[in-house]
Amino acid sequence: MAYCVYLLASKKYGPLYLGVTNDIVRRTYEHKSKVVAGFSKRYSVDRLVWYEIYDDPITAITREKELKKWRREWKIRLREEKNPEWIDLYPQIAV
């Protein structure tokens, strides 16, 4: 089973949400559908703009905790290295 650390945005340079999941398609769909109350629903943060895949949950959770300590500018730089246009990656993975 794969585990993903992911970053959502509401728009380019908008609010960011960082999370970890064992089902990136389902979890992104939940954010998009606004089925769970919280930060992503409140601020309409539902565009998958970056993710990393790991083989085990401990590594993924450790990476998520590391990234949560990062400054916003560092997260934006990390994301822009792979996705400079801030496109929503969900359609590519939801096939």
One Martini backbone bead per residue (centre of mass of N, CA, C, O) as a GRO file, in nm:
protein
   95
    1MET     BB    1   0.098   0.036   0.021
    2ALA     BB    2   0.040   0.369  -0.027
    3TYR     BB    3   0.183   0.683   0.079
    4CYS     BB    4   0.078   1.031   0.117
    5VAL     BB    5   0.205   1.346   0.063
    6TYR     BB    6   0.016   1.656   0.063
    7LEU     BB    7  -0.087   1.947  -0.143
    8LEU     BB    8  -0.306   2.215  -0.101
    9ALA     BB    9  -0.504   2.458  -0.290
   10SER     BB   10  -0.708   2.728  -0.385
   11LYS     BB   11  -0.469   2.891  -0.518
   12LYS     BB   12  -0.249   3.090  -0.623
   13TYR     BB   13  -0.105   3.169  -0.321
   14GLY     BB   14  -0.283   3.037  -0.133
   15PRO     BB   15  -0.395   2.837   0.070
   16LEU     BB   16  -0.257   2.568   0.268
   17TYR     BB   17  -0.253   2.197   0.265
   18LEU     BB   18  -0.128   1.941   0.482
   19GLY     BB   19  -0.097   1.581   0.420
   20VAL     BB   20  -0.198   1.233   0.495
   21THR     BB   21  -0.228   0.916   0.303
   22ASN     BB   22  -0.361   0.594   0.161
   23ASP     BB   23  -0.576   0.776  -0.036
   24ILE     BB   24  -0.556   1.023  -0.259
   25VAL     BB   25  -0.822   1.016  -0.413
   26ARG     BB   26  -1.023   1.011  -0.179
   27ARG     BB   27  -0.914   1.257  -0.019
   28THR     BB   28  -0.946   1.469  -0.242
   29TYR     BB   29  -1.248   1.427  -0.278
   30GLU     BB   30  -1.324   1.519   0.007
   31HIS     BB   31  -1.225   1.805  -0.029
   32LYS     BB   32  -1.398   1.876  -0.283
   33SER     BB   33  -1.681   1.791  -0.129
   34LYS     BB   34  -1.690   1.892   0.171
   35VAL     BB   35  -1.735   1.648   0.406
   36VAL     BB   36  -1.514   1.787   0.593
   37ALA     BB   37  -1.459   1.956   0.852
   38GLY     BB   38  -1.247   2.252   0.815
   39PHE     BB   39  -0.999   2.409   0.661
   40SER     BB   40  -1.060   2.320   0.364
   41LYS     BB   41  -1.357   2.407   0.371
   42ARG     BB   42  -1.338   2.703   0.472
   43TYR     BB   43  -1.099   2.771   0.224
   44SER     BB   44  -1.116   2.602  -0.040
   45VAL     BB   45  -0.904   2.351  -0.021
   46ASP     BB   46  -0.884   2.144  -0.344
   47ARG     BB   47  -0.595   2.153  -0.484
   48LEU     BB   48  -0.378   1.938  -0.623
   49VAL     BB   49  -0.014   2.033  -0.627
   50TRP     BB   50   0.118   1.799  -0.436
   51TYR     BB   51   0.325   1.488  -0.414
   52GLU     BB   52   0.424   1.198  -0.215
   53ILE     BB   53   0.561   0.868  -0.215
   54TYR     BB   54   0.520   0.587   0.013
   55ASP     BB   55   0.562   0.262   0.167
   56ASP     BB   56   0.526   0.391   0.459
   57PRO     BB   57   0.379   0.551   0.728
   58ILE     BB   58   0.621   0.660   0.891
   59THR     BB   59   0.758   0.820   0.663
   60ALA     BB   60   0.516   0.999   0.590
   61ILE     BB   61   0.471   1.127   0.872
   62THR     BB   62   0.753   1.244   0.902
   63ARG     BB   63   0.737   1.428   0.654
   64GLU     BB   64   0.494   1.592   0.738
   65LYS     BB   65   0.616   1.707   1.000
   66GLU     BB   66   0.849   1.848   0.862
   67LEU     BB   67   0.678   2.034   0.668
   68LYS     BB   68   0.511   2.180   0.896
   69LYS     BB   69   0.780   2.343   0.985
   70TRP     BB   70   0.779   2.496   0.745
   71ARG     BB   71   0.786   2.747   0.552
   72ARG     BB   72   0.589   2.869   0.314
   73GLU     BB   73   0.811   2.930   0.101
   74TRP     BB   74   0.921   2.638   0.093
   75LYS     BB   75   0.661   2.502  -0.005
   76ILE     BB   76   0.638   2.661  -0.267
   77ARG     BB   77   0.907   2.573  -0.388
   78LEU     BB   78   0.854   2.271  -0.388
   79ARG     BB   79   0.601   2.289  -0.571
   80GLU     BB   80   0.731   2.453  -0.817
   81GLU     BB   81   0.929   2.232  -0.913
   82LYS     BB   82   0.673   2.039  -1.018
   83ASN     BB   83   0.432   2.295  -1.025
   84PRO     BB   84   0.436   2.604  -1.162
   85GLU     BB   85   0.108   2.630  -1.238
   86TRP     BB   86  -0.089   2.501  -1.021
   87ILE     BB   87  -0.211   2.244  -1.100
   88ASP     BB   88  -0.450   2.006  -1.096
   89LEU     BB   89  -0.377   1.658  -1.024
   90TYR     BB   90  -0.636   1.487  -0.996
   91PRO     BB   91  -0.709   1.399  -1.293
   92GLN     BB   92  -0.444   1.217  -1.319
   93ILE     BB   93  -0.520   1.013  -1.062
   94ALA     BB   94  -0.851   0.955  -1.123
   95VAL     BB   95  -0.842   0.712  -1.348
   0.00000   0.00000   0.00000
